[in-house]
Amino acid sequence: MEVIITLALLGIGVAIVVSTLAVRWVRNNALPVLSTPARVVAKQTGYEKWRNNRRLRTLNLYYATFELDTGQRIEFSVGDNQFGALIVGDQGTLTYQGTRYRGFQHVGR
């Protein structure tokens, strides 16, 4: 009986995570792709650790914060290549769709 309850709770947890990700994906796809002048104001790294088959796994996470001409700041998760190419203070055109980072075109570099 305990096994059934544990599996049911695990299944519910997985269903919640999958549905949340699916809703975000659908919402982002419904939004327009925007390009706007922006400046890189911060870069951060993080990591997640977990064990898999007795091995410790680590996932590196990269984030960049952009300031738009309006003064609004937006943070995006970016890939390691994009993270390395961005320098705090860079000016250019930020392209994004909802919460999805699409790119940054540098100006004057």
Residue, then its C-alpha position, 0 to 999 in steps of 0.5 A: m500500500e505504501v508503494i502505491i501511495t508513493l508512486a501516486l505522489l511521484g506521478i502527481g509531482v511529475a505531472i505538475v512539472v510537465s504541465t507547468l513546462a508545457v504551459r510556459w512553452v505554449r505561452n512563449n510560442a503565442l507571444p511575438v518575437l521582440s527586438t529592442p535596444a538593451r545593455v548587459v548589466a549583469k551576468q551570473t552563474g549557478y549550478e545544480k547537483w544531483r546523484n545518478n547511479r551513484r555518480l554525482r552530476t552537475l549542471n552549470l547554469y548561466y544567466a544574463t540581465f539586460e536593461l532596456d531603454t525604458g529602464q526595465r531589467i529582464e533576466f534570461s537563462v542563456g547558453d554557455n557560448q552566449f554567456g561567454a560572448l556577453i560583457v557587462g556594459d555591452q550595448g546592442t539589440l536584445t531579441y526575446q520571446g516571452t521568457r525565452y532568450r533569442g539572442f543579442q546583437h552587439v553594437g560597436r564591437 
